[in-house]
Amino acid sequence: MDEQEENRTKMERATHDNDGDDDRCQRDSIPFDLALDILSRLPPKSIARSLCVSKLWSSFTTLPSFTKLFATRRSALPPSLLVTFSKNLKRFVFSFPQHQNPDGSYPPAYIYQMTNEDSWFWNHSESVHGLVLIKGIKGSVIWNPTMRRFTTLPSPTTNTNIDKGSYVMSYLGYDPLEDKHKVLCVSKQDSEQPRVLTLGAQESWRVISKGNFPLHSPIGDHHGQCINGILYYDAYLRIGDGGERRIMSFDVRSEKFTSIKLPDFYSRLQIHMIPYKGRVAIVKVASLSSINLWILKDGDRHIWKHKIFVLPLSEIDDPLRGNNLSFSGVSDAGELIFTRWSLSKSFYILYFDLRSNSIREALFEGIVGDDFRCRYGLDKFSIYSIDVFPNHIESLMSL
């Protein structure tokens, strides 16, 4: 008996009263498939609460059929923008609409707080199809913001120090064809073989054989960029007795590596990669007056196209608001996102549309106002350590 059939039987038994009135119980019972359909229409907040009802209810949310049904329904909705910050050993999580609102104000879709999690956020990936990879003190951690769950991944066992955080980089990828998340673990010692872990598959780390990957070591602490099932990250490729800085690409489904030569600008600075019209691109924001973008046109022939943009701050009411902004990624609509690096009396984001060379300002309500500070006992000083996750989708993925 498979898991779904077993849960179906348990639910049918649970819906029957013990008074022996089978006819009434039969009328009152809810078919299993109908119950899953009803649950899949609930908002994630309600589904998360249902985990505490009983083990039976909790088991429903982990069924592959239910998670796929939920994902299908939520996929029709636009992605959201997650904003988090830490204060007084508490981390606050906000979800805001990412789409354009005519009046420019955005009330939060939901808000919640966690305790003692702030130390996990010093290094993290972007939201990859609903999940975030965090470099924690004890190893890699997967955060599901929708389910409010943190799961520490097992450390891969090797002959060297790959299981020690300072010697490895971990990357989170997603294959949309097979609907699978995978974590790639690459040692900074280029002689060590990479490991792959498929999330939710109840399997161990797998070794990628030496014949399937070029010798390389990751550069920096950035968690890469996953675009259409391909994971990209900055690395140093071993070539003969020397080496060369490259962008490594990893096909999440086939688990094959290729290397891509960098454009001619070569910089020793950390490379920030973004998706641009379905392709990988490198963005360099020296200042808001000069935004350089290199778009990969042909990975096999290492051909890049260079574009320069200027942020039109004159289009917003107060151009001074452009100060103290940092680049925080790109939206699903192809807009560059600039956010404040601290919170005081208000929180806003600037979206720069590369196609129309226009800018829009989004003011987020309910995040640092007096009512919020009073409710959670926050002082009036500025709040730092702000993390922004564009293009977040709601997921019930369970590990």
C-alpha positions as CSV (number, residue, x, y, z in Angstrom):
1,M,0.0,0.0,0.0
2,D,1.5,3.3,-1.1
3,E,1.6,6.4,1.1
4,Q,-1.4,8.2,-0.5
5,E,-3.6,5.1,-0.3
6,E,-2.5,4.6,3.4
7,N,-3.5,8.2,4.2
8,R,-6.8,7.8,2.4
9,T,-7.6,4.8,4.6
10,K,-6.6,6.7,7.7
11,M,-8.8,9.6,6.8
12,E,-11.8,7.5,6.1
13,R,-11.4,5.8,9.5
14,A,-10.9,9.2,11.2
15,T,-14.1,10.6,9.8
16,H,-16.2,7.8,11.2
17,D,-17.8,8.3,14.6
18,N,-17.5,5.5,17.1
19,D,-21.2,5.4,17.9
20,G,-21.9,2.7,15.3
21,D,-24.1,4.9,13.1
22,D,-22.4,3.9,9.8
23,D,-25.1,5.6,7.7
24,R,-24.6,9.0,9.3
25,C,-20.8,8.6,9.2
26,Q,-20.9,7.7,5.5
27,R,-22.9,10.8,4.8
28,D,-20.6,13.1,6.9
29,S,-17.3,11.7,5.7
30,I,-15.3,13.8,3.2
31,P,-13.7,11.9,0.3
32,F,-9.9,11.9,0.5
33,D,-9.4,13.5,-2.9
34,L,-11.9,16.3,-2.1
35,A,-10.2,17.0,1.2
36,L,-6.8,17.4,-0.5
37,D,-8.5,19.7,-3.1
38,I,-10.0,21.8,-0.4
39,L,-6.7,22.1,1.5
40,S,-4.8,23.0,-1.6
41,R,-7.0,26.1,-2.0
42,L,-6.1,27.4,1.5
43,P,-3.4,30.1,1.9
44,P,0.0,28.8,3.0
45,K,-0.4,30.4,6.4
46,S,-3.5,28.2,7.1
47,I,-1.7,25.1,5.7
48,A,1.2,25.7,8.0
49,R,-1.1,25.9,11.0
50,S,-2.8,22.6,9.9
51,L,0.5,20.9,10.7
52,C,-0.2,21.3,14.4
53,V,-3.7,19.7,14.2
54,S,-2.6,16.1,14.1
55,K,0.0,13.8,12.6
56,L,-2.6,12.8,10.0
57,W,-3.2,16.3,8.9
58,S,0.6,17.0,8.9
59,S,1.1,13.9,6.7
60,F,-1.3,15.3,4.0
61,T,1.0,18.3,3.3
62,T,3.9,16.1,2.5
63,L,2.2,13.9,-0.1
64,P,3.7,14.5,-3.6
65,S,0.2,14.6,-5.1
66,F,-0.8,17.4,-2.7
67,T,2.3,19.5,-3.0
68,K,2.0,19.3,-6.9
69,L,-1.6,20.3,-6.7
70,F,-0.8,23.2,-4.5
71,A,2.1,24.2,-6.7
72,T,-0.1,24.1,-9.8
73,R,-2.6,26.4,-8.2
74,R,0.0,28.9,-6.8
75,S,2.0,29.0,-10.1
76,A,-0.8,31.1,-11.6
77,L,0.0,33.8,-9.1
78,P,2.8,36.4,-9.5
79,P,5.9,35.9,-7.4
80,S,6.4,37.9,-4.2
81,L,9.2,39.8,-2.6
82,L,10.5,38.6,0.8
83,V,12.0,41.1,3.1
84,T,13.7,40.0,6.4
85,F,15.7,41.7,9.1
86,S,17.0,40.8,12.5
87,K,16.5,42.7,15.7
88,N,16.8,41.7,19.4
89,L,17.5,38.0,18.5
90,K,14.3,37.9,16.5
91,R,14.0,37.7,12.7
92,F,11.0,39.3,11.0
93,V,9.8,38.0,7.7
94,F,7.5,40.1,5.4
95,S,6.0,39.1,2.1
96,F,5.0,41.9,-0.4
97,P,3.5,41.9,-3.9
98,Q,6.2,42.3,-6.5
99,H,4.0,43.4,-9.3
100,Q,3.4,47.1,-10.0
101,N,0.7,48.9,-8.0
102,P,-0.7,52.1,-9.5
103,D,-0.4,54.1,-6.3
104,G,3.1,52.8,-5.4
105,S,2.2,51.5,-1.9
106,Y,2.4,47.9,-0.9
107,P,0.8,46.5,2.3
108,P,2.4,43.2,3.4
109,A,0.7,40.0,2.3
110,Y,1.8,38.3,5.5
111,I,4.3,38.8,8.3
112,Y,5.7,36.5,11.0
113,Q,8.7,36.4,13.3
114,M,11.2,33.8,14.3
115,T,13.7,33.6,17.2
116,N,17.4,32.7,17.4
117,E,17.7,32.4,13.6
118,D,19.6,35.6,12.8
119,S,23.0,33.9,12.9
120,W,22.0,31.7,9.9
121,F,21.5,34.6,7.5
122,W,25.0,36.0,7.1
123,N,25.4,34.1,3.8
124,H,22.5,32.8,1.7
125,S,21.3,32.1,-1.8
126,E,18.4,33.7,-3.6
127,S,14.9,32.1,-3.3
128,V,15.1,29.2,-5.7
129,H,11.6,28.0,-6.5
130,G,10.5,28.6,-3.0
131,L,13.6,27.5,-1.0
132,V,16.6,29.3,0.3
133,L,20.0,27.8,1.0
134,I,21.7,29.3,4.0
135,K,25.3,28.8,5.2
136,G,24.8,28.1,8.9
137,I,27.3,27.6,11.7
138,K,26.8,23.8,11.7
139,G,26.6,23.4,7.9
140,S,24.1,24.1,5.1
141,V,20.6,24.9,6.0
142,I,17.5,24.8,3.8
143,W,14.8,27.4,4.7
144,N,11.2,27.1,3.5
145,P,9.7,30.5,4.2
146,T,6.2,29.4,3.4
147,M,6.3,26.5,5.9
148,R,8.6,28.4,8.3
149,R,10.9,25.4,8.5
150,F,14.7,25.1,8.7
151,T,16.4,21.9,7.8
152,T,20.1,21.3,8.4
153,L,21.5,19.2,5.6
154,P,23.8,16.2,6.4
155,S,27.5,16.9,5.8
156,P,29.1,15.0,2.9
157,T,31.7,12.5,4.1
158,T,35.0,12.7,2.1
159,N,38.7,12.0,2.5
160,T,39.5,15.7,3.0
161,N,37.9,18.6,4.8
162,I,35.0,19.2,2.4
163,D,32.6,18.9,5.3
164,K,34.1,21.9,7.0
165,G,32.3,25.2,6.0
166,S,35.5,27.1,5.2
167,Y,36.5,24.6,2.6
168,V,33.3,24.3,0.5
169,M,30.7,26.2,-1.3
170,S,27.2,24.9,-1.7
171,Y,24.8,25.9,-4.4
172,L,21.0,25.3,-4.7
173,G,19.5,24.5,-8.1
174,Y,16.1,23.6,-9.4
175,D,15.2,21.5,-12.4
176,P,11.7,22.6,-13.7
177,L,11.3,19.6,-15.9
178,E,11.5,17.0,-13.2
179,D,10.4,19.4,-10.4
180,K,13.5,18.6,-8.3
181,H,15.8,20.7,-6.0
182,K,19.4,19.7,-5.8
183,V,22.3,21.0,-3.7
184,L,25.8,21.0,-5.3
185,C,28.7,20.9,-2.9
186,V,32.1,22.0,-4.4
187,S,35.4,22.0,-2.5
188,K,37.7,24.9,-2.7
189,Q,40.4,22.3,-3.2
190,D,40.0,21.7,-6.9
191,S,41.2,18.1,-6.6
192,E,38.1,17.1,-4.6
193,Q,35.2,15.6,-6.4
194,P,31.9,17.5,-6.1
195,R,28.9,16.1,-4.3
196,V,25.2,16.3,-5.2
197,L,22.1,15.9,-2.9
198,T,18.6,15.7,-4.2
199,L,16.2,17.2,-1.7
200,G,13.2,15.3,-0.6
201,A,14.4,12.1,-2.2
202,Q,15.6,10.4,1.1
203,E,19.0,9.8,-0.5
204,S,22.6,10.5,0.5
205,W,25.2,12.7,-1.1
206,R,26.4,11.3,-4.4
207,V,29.8,11.7,-5.9
208,I,30.2,13.1,-9.4
209,S,32.9,11.1,-11.1
210,K,36.1,12.9,-12.2
211,G,35.3,12.3,-15.9
212,N,32.2,14.4,-15.6
213,F,33.6,17.6,-14.3
214,P,36.6,19.8,-15.0
215,L,39.0,20.5,-12.1
216,H,38.0,23.8,-10.5
217,S,37.5,25.6,-7.2
218,P,34.7,28.1,-6.4
219,I,35.6,31.8,-5.9
220,G,33.9,34.0,-3.3
221,D,30.9,33.3,-1.1
222,H,28.1,34.0,-3.6
223,H,25.7,31.2,-4.0
224,G,25.4,31.4,-7.7
225,Q,22.4,31.8,-9.9
226,C,20.0,29.2,-11.2
227,I,18.3,30.0,-14.6
228,N,16.0,27.5,-16.4
229,G,17.6,24.5,-14.7
230,I,21.2,25.6,-15.2
231,L,23.2,26.6,-12.1
232,Y,26.0,29.2,-12.7
233,Y,28.8,30.2,-10.3
234,D,32.2,31.9,-10.2
235,A,35.2,29.6,-10.2
236,Y,38.9,29.1,-10.9
237,L,39.4,26.6,-13.6
238,R,42.5,24.4,-13.6
239,I,44.2,24.5,-17.0
240,G,47.5,22.6,-17.3
241,D,49.9,24.0,-14.7
242,G,48.0,27.2,-14.4
243,G,44.4,28.3,-14.4
244,E,41.8,30.8,-15.4
245,R,38.8,32.5,-13.8
246,R,35.6,31.2,-15.5
247,I,31.9,30.9,-14.9
248,M,31.0,27.3,-14.3
249,S,27.6,26.0,-15.4
250,F,26.0,22.9,-13.9
251,D,23.0,21.3,-15.5
252,V,20.8,20.4,-12.6
253,R,19.0,17.5,-14.4
254,S,22.0,15.9,-16.3
255,E,24.5,16.9,-13.7
256,K,27.0,17.9,-16.3
257,F,29.6,20.8,-16.0
258,T,30.8,23.2,-18.6
259,S,32.9,26.3,-18.3
260,I,32.3,29.8,-19.8
261,K,35.0,32.4,-20.4
262,L,34.4,35.7,-18.8
263,P,34.0,38.8,-21.0
264,D,37.0,41.0,-21.6
265,F,36.4,43.3,-18.7
266,Y,37.9,40.7,-16.3
267,S,37.7,41.9,-12.7
268,R,39.1,40.6,-9.5
269,L,35.9,41.6,-7.8
270,Q,33.1,39.1,-7.0
271,I,30.9,38.5,-10.0
272,H,27.2,39.1,-9.6
273,M,25.1,37.1,-12.0
274,I,21.4,37.7,-12.9
275,P,18.9,36.3,-15.3
276,Y,18.3,38.5,-18.4
277,K,15.6,37.4,-20.9
278,G,16.3,33.8,-20.1
279,R,20.1,34.1,-20.3
280,V,22.7,34.6,-17.7
281,A,24.2,38.1,-17.4
282,I,26.8,39.8,-15.3
283,V,25.9,43.1,-13.7
284,K,28.3,45.6,-12.3
285,V,26.9,48.5,-10.4
286,A,29.9,50.9,-9.7
287,S,27.4,53.7,-9.0
288,L,23.8,54.4,-9.8
289,S,25.1,56.6,-12.7
290,S,26.8,53.7,-14.4
291,I,25.3,50.2,-14.6
292,N,27.2,47.8,-16.8
293,L,25.6,44.6,-18.0
294,W,27.2,41.7,-19.9
295,I,24.7,39.3,-21.5
296,L,25.9,35.8,-22.5
297,K,24.8,35.4,-26.2
298,D,26.6,32.1,-26.9
299,G,28.0,30.0,-24.2
300,D,29.8,27.5,-26.5
301,R,31.7,30.3,-28.2
302,H,31.9,32.5,-25.1
303,I,30.3,35.5,-26.8
304,W,29.0,38.3,-24.5
305,K,27.2,41.5,-25.3
306,H,27.9,44.7,-23.3
307,K,25.3,47.3,-22.4
308,I,25.5,50.4,-20.2
309,F,22.5,51.9,-18.4
310,V,22.0,55.0,-16.3
311,L,19.5,55.0,-13.5
312,P,17.0,57.9,-14.2
313,L,16.7,59.2,-10.6
314,S,15.1,62.4,-11.9
315,E,11.9,60.4,-12.4
316,I,11.2,59.9,-8.7
317,D,9.9,62.6,-6.4
318,D,13.0,63.0,-4.3
319,P,16.3,62.1,-6.2
320,L,18.1,62.0,-2.8
321,R,16.3,58.7,-2.2
322,G,18.7,57.2,-4.5
323,N,21.4,57.5,-1.8
324,N,22.3,54.5,0.4
325,L,20.8,52.0,-2.0
326,S,22.3,48.6,-2.8
327,F,21.7,46.3,-5.7
328,S,19.5,43.3,-4.6
329,G,18.7,41.3,-7.7
330,V,16.3,41.3,-10.6
331,S,12.5,40.8,-10.7
332,D,10.8,38.2,-12.9
333,A,9.8,41.2,-15.2
334,G,13.5,42.0,-15.7
335,E,13.7,45.0,-13.4
336,L,16.9,45.7,-11.4
337,I,16.0,46.0,-7.7
338,F,17.7,48.5,-5.5
339,T,17.0,48.5,-1.7
340,R,17.9,50.5,1.3
341,W,20.7,48.9,3.4
342,S,19.0,50.2,6.6
343,L,15.5,50.9,7.9
344,S,14.5,54.0,9.8
345,K,11.1,55.6,9.2
346,S,10.2,54.0,5.9
347,F,11.2,51.3,3.5
348,Y,11.1,51.6,-0.2
349,I,12.5,49.9,-3.2
350,L,13.5,51.2,-6.6
351,Y,12.8,49.1,-9.7
352,F,14.7,49.9,-12.8
353,D,13.2,48.6,-16.0
354,L,16.1,47.9,-18.5
355,R,13.8,47.7,-21.5
356,S,12.0,51.0,-21.1
357,N,14.9,52.7,-19.2
358,S,12.3,53.8,-16.6
359,I,12.2,53.7,-12.8
360,R,9.4,53.1,-10.3
361,E,9.4,53.5,-6.6
362,A,7.6,51.1,-4.2
363,L,6.8,52.1,-0.7
364,F,6.3,49.2,1.7
365,E,3.9,49.8,4.5
366,G,3.7,48.2,7.9
367,I,7.4,47.3,8.2
368,V,9.0,50.0,10.3
369,G,6.2,52.3,11.4
370,D,5.5,53.3,15.0
371,D,2.7,50.7,15.4
372,F,5.0,47.9,14.3
373,R,7.9,49.0,16.5
374,C,5.6,49.3,19.5
375,R,4.0,45.9,19.0
376,Y,7.3,44.1,18.8
377,G,9.3,46.2,21.3
378,L,11.7,47.7,18.8
379,D,13.7,50.8,19.5
380,K,13.7,53.9,17.3
381,F,17.2,53.3,16.0
382,S,17.8,52.2,12.4
383,I,17.6,48.5,11.6
384,Y,20.4,46.9,9.6
385,S,21.1,43.4,8.2
386,I,18.2,43.6,5.7
387,D,17.9,40.6,3.4
388,V,15.7,40.8,0.2
389,F,14.6,37.8,-1.8
390,P,13.0,38.6,-5.2
391,N,10.8,36.3,-7.2
392,H,9.8,34.1,-4.2
393,I,7.0,31.6,-4.8
394,E,5.1,29.7,-2.1
395,S,6.2,26.1,-1.8
396,L,5.2,23.2,0.5
397,M,8.4,21.3,-0.3
398,S,9.3,19.1,2.6
399,L,12.7,17.6,3.3
